[in-house]
Amino acid sequence: MTMPEKPEALLLMDRETYEAKFDAKRRARLESLVSLGDPDWTSNLDSDDVKERLAHVDVLVTSWGASTITARHLALMPKLRGLFHCAGTIRPLVSEGFWERGIVVSNAAEANAVPVAEYTLAAIIMAGKKAPFLANDVRASWNDGQYIRRYGELSNLGRTIGVVGLSRIGRRVATLVQQLDDVRVLIADPYAELSDVAALGAELKGLDEMLPDLDVLSLHAPALPSTRHMIGARQLALLPDHATVINTARGSLIDTKALEAECKSGRLNAILDVTDPEPLPADSVLYNLQNVMLTPHVAGSLGSELYRMTDSALDDLERFVSGQPLLAEVTSESFKVSA
């Protein structure tokens, strides 16, 4: 249904996020779609300066640094009809009340999938050459051929890549990695359709079934009770010697203690952008192992990449205002199995 006038909107995010995601161009586009009150943004729905505004809010535009929207908050926003999240997961924000009231929800997870998939592709290629691990002591690498061979074969030809989770990012990784020669892509996901996997040029396998064949294991599953420590000691033991575990999804997918043991032994390598806990304790052995590369959760959107997420949210907001179906809608069913 096309709205007869601009809906009133409130931005829910912290100041740093607001300033990073809404430059003059995107601010102007936002103002062309909605009416912004005073204040136009907040990080806390309980703050005194926005309480009077809530009764008139039709639309929330949210991102990082936003407070949780509880049932009490929803009751204070009887006109709320849409939430447009210019970030990835909406799990910290929404509750069952959104679906019960039929509030439209959109997120920019697809936009955020782009840099994560790019990072993962780079990690897979670097893992093939064992470059991050050799770089940790490049002088020894140059001077001792045996040192290079301790990590196994250095090659990106004929590799077998295992993708756990046919998520937005998992799909992109499965596609991107096929630019490597003679690559075999195996996918483990209990919800994946065989036809969808085949269309990606990959093979659908059970997790335990595929692990012994892998050169690289790349994780792209959501953080759910059912996926916690899905990669534990038993699964890691199934991987062949010198395989590399890459995690750009959620740290809780891996049993950290089990991974520490395998990496400390030198049998497995790891490239981790996320960990459990995050950050790791100061005494974690993973900080000092040469066959481990750690980055501080940087695979997702940063810098100019943030604008891609803002544009995604504004695209769906424009469709909402003009009465068109959304492109990035989150439903109660998709929410159950999403990151």
C-alpha positions as CSV (number, residue, x, y, z in Angstrom):
1,M,0.0,0.0,0.0
2,T,1.4,3.4,-1.0
3,M,1.5,5.8,1.9
4,P,-0.2,9.2,1.2
5,E,2.6,11.1,2.8
6,K,6.1,10.6,4.1
7,P,6.3,8.2,7.0
8,E,8.0,9.5,10.1
9,A,11.3,7.9,10.8
10,L,13.7,7.6,13.7
11,L,17.3,6.4,13.3
12,L,18.4,4.0,16.0
13,M,22.2,3.6,16.1
14,D,25.2,5.1,17.9
15,R,26.7,8.4,16.8
16,E,29.8,6.8,15.3
17,T,27.8,4.5,13.1
18,Y,25.4,7.3,12.0
19,E,28.3,9.5,11.0
20,A,30.0,6.7,9.2
21,K,27.0,5.4,7.2
22,F,25.1,8.6,6.3
23,D,27.2,11.1,4.3
24,A,25.5,14.1,2.7
25,K,24.4,12.1,-0.3
26,R,22.7,9.3,1.7
27,R,21.2,11.8,4.2
28,A,19.6,13.6,1.4
29,R,18.2,10.4,0.0
30,L,16.8,9.5,3.4
31,E,15.1,12.8,3.8
32,S,13.5,12.4,0.3
33,L,11.8,9.2,1.6
34,V,10.8,10.0,5.1
35,S,10.1,12.8,7.6
36,L,12.7,13.1,10.3
37,G,11.7,14.6,13.7
38,D,13.9,16.1,16.3
39,P,16.0,14.4,17.4
40,D,16.4,12.4,14.2
41,W,18.6,9.7,15.7
42,T,19.2,8.0,19.0
43,S,21.0,5.0,20.4
44,N,18.6,4.4,23.2
45,L,14.8,4.3,23.0
46,D,14.6,5.0,26.7
47,S,16.3,8.4,26.5
48,D,14.1,11.3,27.5
49,D,14.5,13.2,24.3
50,V,12.9,10.6,22.1
51,K,10.1,9.2,24.4
52,E,7.5,11.7,23.0
53,R,8.5,10.9,19.4
54,L,7.8,7.1,19.7
55,A,4.1,7.4,19.4
56,H,4.5,9.0,16.0
57,V,7.2,6.7,14.5
58,D,6.2,4.8,11.4
59,V,9.7,3.5,10.5
60,L,12.9,2.7,12.3
61,V,16.2,2.8,10.5
62,T,18.7,0.8,12.6
63,S,22.3,-0.2,12.7
64,W,25.1,-1.0,15.1
65,G,25.0,0.5,18.6
66,A,21.2,0.3,18.8
67,S,19.5,-0.8,22.0
68,T,17.3,-3.8,22.0
69,I,13.7,-3.1,20.9
70,T,11.6,-4.8,23.6
71,A,7.9,-5.6,23.8
72,R,7.6,-2.5,26.0
73,H,9.2,-0.3,23.3
74,L,6.9,-1.8,20.7
75,A,3.9,-0.9,22.8
76,L,5.1,2.7,22.8
77,M,5.2,2.7,18.9
78,P,1.7,1.8,17.8
79,K,2.3,3.2,14.4
80,L,5.5,1.3,13.7
81,R,5.2,-0.5,10.3
82,G,8.8,-1.1,9.2
83,L,12.3,-1.6,10.4
84,F,15.2,-1.2,7.9
85,H,18.5,-2.4,9.3
86,C,21.6,-1.0,7.5
87,A,23.8,-3.7,9.0
88,G,23.9,-7.5,9.1
89,T,22.2,-9.6,11.8
90,I,19.0,-8.3,13.4
91,R,19.1,-10.8,16.2
92,P,20.1,-8.4,19.0
93,L,17.2,-6.0,18.0
94,V,14.0,-7.8,17.2
95,S,11.6,-9.9,19.2
96,E,8.5,-12.1,18.4
97,G,6.4,-9.0,18.7
98,F,7.6,-7.8,15.3
99,W,6.2,-10.9,13.5
100,E,3.0,-10.9,15.6
101,R,2.3,-7.3,14.6
102,G,3.2,-7.8,11.0
103,I,6.0,-5.2,11.1
104,V,8.1,-5.4,7.9
105,V,11.7,-6.1,8.6
106,S,14.6,-5.7,6.1
107,N,18.3,-6.0,6.7
108,A,21.5,-5.4,4.7
109,A,23.0,-8.8,5.3
110,E,23.4,-9.4,1.6
111,A,25.4,-6.2,1.2
112,N,27.6,-7.2,4.2
113,A,28.1,-10.6,2.7
114,V,30.2,-9.1,-0.1
115,P,33.3,-8.0,1.8
116,V,33.2,-11.2,4.0
117,A,33.2,-13.4,1.0
118,E,36.0,-11.4,-0.5
119,Y,38.0,-11.7,2.7
120,T,37.3,-15.5,2.7
121,L,38.4,-15.9,-0.9
122,A,41.7,-14.1,0.0
123,A,42.1,-16.3,3.0
124,I,41.6,-19.5,1.0
125,I,44.1,-18.5,-1.6
126,M,46.6,-17.5,1.1
127,A,46.0,-20.8,2.9
128,G,46.8,-22.7,-0.2
129,K,50.3,-21.1,-0.3
130,K,50.5,-21.2,3.5
131,A,51.5,-17.6,3.2
132,P,50.3,-16.2,6.5
133,F,52.1,-19.0,8.4
134,L,55.4,-18.6,6.5
135,A,55.2,-14.9,7.0
136,N,55.2,-15.4,10.7
137,D,58.9,-16.3,10.4
138,V,59.9,-15.4,6.9
139,R,63.7,-15.5,7.7
140,A,63.5,-19.2,8.6
141,S,61.3,-19.8,5.6
142,W,63.9,-18.4,3.2
143,N,66.8,-20.3,4.8
144,D,65.3,-23.7,5.4
145,G,63.3,-25.6,2.8
146,Q,62.2,-28.1,5.5
147,Y,60.6,-25.2,7.3
148,I,58.4,-24.5,4.3
149,R,57.4,-28.2,4.0
150,R,56.3,-28.4,7.6
151,Y,52.9,-26.8,6.5
152,G,52.3,-29.3,3.7
153,E,52.1,-28.7,0.0
154,L,52.0,-25.1,-1.1
155,S,49.5,-24.9,-3.9
156,N,46.2,-23.6,-5.1
157,L,45.8,-26.1,-7.9
158,G,43.3,-29.0,-7.5
159,R,42.3,-28.0,-4.0
160,T,39.1,-29.3,-2.2
161,I,37.3,-26.6,-0.3
162,G,34.6,-27.3,2.3
163,V,31.9,-24.7,2.9
164,V,29.8,-25.2,6.0
165,G,26.5,-23.3,5.6
166,L,24.9,-22.3,2.4
167,S,24.3,-18.8,3.7
168,R,24.5,-15.6,1.7
169,I,28.2,-15.6,2.3
170,G,28.6,-19.3,1.8
171,R,27.0,-19.1,-1.6
172,R,29.3,-16.2,-2.6
173,V,32.4,-18.1,-1.4
174,A,31.3,-21.2,-3.3
175,T,31.1,-19.2,-6.4
176,L,34.2,-17.0,-6.0
177,V,36.5,-19.9,-5.2
178,Q,35.8,-21.6,-8.5
179,Q,38.1,-19.2,-10.2
180,L,40.9,-21.4,-8.9
181,D,41.9,-24.2,-11.3
182,D,40.6,-27.7,-10.8
183,V,38.9,-26.8,-7.6
184,R,36.3,-29.0,-5.9
185,V,33.7,-27.4,-3.7
186,L,31.9,-29.4,-1.1
187,I,29.0,-27.9,0.9
188,A,27.5,-29.1,4.2
189,D,24.1,-27.7,5.2
190,P,21.1,-29.7,6.4
191,Y,18.7,-27.1,4.9
192,A,20.4,-26.9,1.4
193,E,18.6,-28.2,-1.7
194,L,20.6,-30.5,-3.9
195,S,19.5,-28.5,-7.0
196,D,20.7,-25.2,-5.4
197,V,24.1,-26.7,-4.6
198,A,24.5,-28.3,-8.1
199,A,23.6,-24.9,-9.7
200,L,26.6,-23.5,-7.8
201,G,28.9,-26.1,-9.3
202,A,29.4,-27.7,-5.9
203,E,28.6,-31.0,-4.2
204,L,26.3,-31.5,-1.2
205,K,27.8,-33.7,1.5
206,G,27.3,-34.5,5.2
207,L,29.7,-32.6,7.4
208,D,31.5,-35.7,8.7
209,E,31.6,-37.2,5.2
210,M,33.4,-34.2,3.6
211,L,35.9,-33.4,6.3
212,P,38.5,-36.1,5.4
213,D,38.7,-34.8,1.9
214,L,39.4,-31.1,2.6
215,D,42.4,-28.9,2.1
216,V,40.4,-25.9,3.5
217,L,37.3,-25.8,5.8
218,S,35.5,-22.5,5.6
219,L,32.6,-21.8,8.1
220,H,29.5,-19.8,7.2
221,A,26.8,-21.1,9.5
222,P,24.7,-18.9,11.8
223,A,25.3,-18.8,15.6
224,L,22.4,-20.9,16.9
225,P,22.1,-23.3,19.9
226,S,22.2,-26.1,17.4
227,T,25.5,-24.9,15.8
228,R,27.5,-24.1,18.9
229,H,30.8,-26.1,18.8
230,M,29.6,-27.9,15.6
231,I,33.3,-28.1,14.9
232,G,34.7,-29.9,17.9
233,A,37.5,-32.3,18.7
234,R,35.9,-35.1,16.7
235,Q,35.3,-33.0,13.6
236,L,38.8,-31.5,13.7
237,A,40.3,-35.0,14.0
238,L,38.6,-36.0,10.7
239,L,40.5,-33.2,8.8
240,P,43.6,-34.4,7.0
241,D,47.1,-33.2,8.2
242,H,47.9,-29.6,7.1
243,A,44.3,-28.6,6.4
244,T,43.4,-25.0,7.2
245,V,40.3,-24.0,9.2
246,I,38.9,-20.6,8.2
247,N,36.3,-18.9,10.3
248,T,34.7,-15.6,9.2
249,A,31.3,-16.4,10.6
250,R,30.8,-16.7,14.4
251,G,33.4,-17.9,16.9
252,S,31.0,-20.1,18.7
253,L,30.9,-22.5,15.8
254,I,34.3,-23.9,16.9
255,D,35.3,-25.5,20.2
256,T,38.3,-23.2,20.8
257,K,40.1,-25.6,23.2
258,A,39.9,-28.3,20.6
259,L,41.3,-26.1,17.9
260,E,44.0,-24.8,20.1
261,A,45.1,-28.4,20.7
262,E,45.2,-29.3,17.0
263,C,47.0,-26.1,16.0
264,K,49.5,-26.4,18.8
265,S,50.4,-29.9,17.6
266,G,51.1,-28.4,14.2
267,R,48.7,-30.8,12.5
268,L,46.2,-28.1,11.5
269,N,46.4,-24.5,10.5
270,A,43.8,-21.7,11.1
271,I,42.8,-18.3,9.8
272,L,40.4,-16.8,12.3
273,D,38.6,-13.4,12.0
274,V,36.2,-14.4,14.8
275,T,36.8,-16.4,17.9
276,D,35.1,-17.7,21.1
277,P,35.4,-15.7,23.2
278,E,36.1,-12.5,21.3
279,P,38.7,-11.4,21.9
280,L,40.6,-14.5,23.0
281,P,42.0,-14.5,26.6
282,A,45.5,-13.1,26.8
283,D,46.9,-16.5,27.5
284,S,45.5,-18.3,24.5
285,V,48.1,-20.2,22.6
286,L,46.6,-19.1,19.3
287,Y,48.2,-15.7,19.7
288,N,51.7,-17.2,19.4
289,L,51.4,-20.1,17.0
290,Q,53.0,-19.6,13.6
291,N,50.4,-21.7,11.9
292,V,47.6,-19.4,13.0
293,M,46.5,-16.0,11.6
294,L,44.2,-13.9,13.7
295,T,42.4,-10.7,12.6
296,P,40.2,-8.6,14.8
297,H,36.8,-9.2,13.2
298,V,37.5,-7.1,10.1
299,A,36.1,-9.3,7.3
300,G,32.7,-7.5,7.4
301,S,31.9,-4.0,6.1
302,L,34.3,-1.3,7.1
303,G,35.2,2.2,5.7
304,S,33.6,2.9,2.4
305,E,32.1,-0.6,2.4
306,L,29.6,0.7,5.0
307,Y,27.8,2.8,2.3
308,R,26.9,-0.4,0.5
309,M,24.8,-1.4,3.5
310,T,23.2,2.0,3.8
311,D,22.3,1.9,0.2
312,S,20.7,-1.5,0.6
313,A,18.5,-0.3,3.5
314,L,17.5,2.8,1.6
315,D,16.6,0.8,-1.5
316,D,14.2,-1.3,0.5
317,L,12.9,1.8,2.4
318,E,12.1,3.3,-1.0
319,R,10.3,0.2,-2.1
320,F,8.3,0.2,1.1
321,V,7.3,3.8,0.7
322,S,6.2,3.2,-2.9
323,G,4.3,0.0,-2.0
324,Q,6.6,-2.4,-3.7
325,P,7.8,-5.8,-2.4
326,L,11.1,-5.6,-0.5
327,L,14.3,-7.1,-1.8
328,A,15.9,-8.0,1.6
329,E,12.9,-8.8,3.7
330,V,13.4,-11.0,6.8
331,T,10.4,-13.2,7.7
332,S,9.7,-15.1,10.9
333,E,10.7,-18.3,9.1
334,S,14.0,-17.0,7.6
335,F,14.9,-15.4,10.9
336,K,14.9,-18.8,12.6
337,V,17.9,-20.1,10.5
338,S,19.7,-16.8,9.7
339,A,22.8,-15.5,11.3
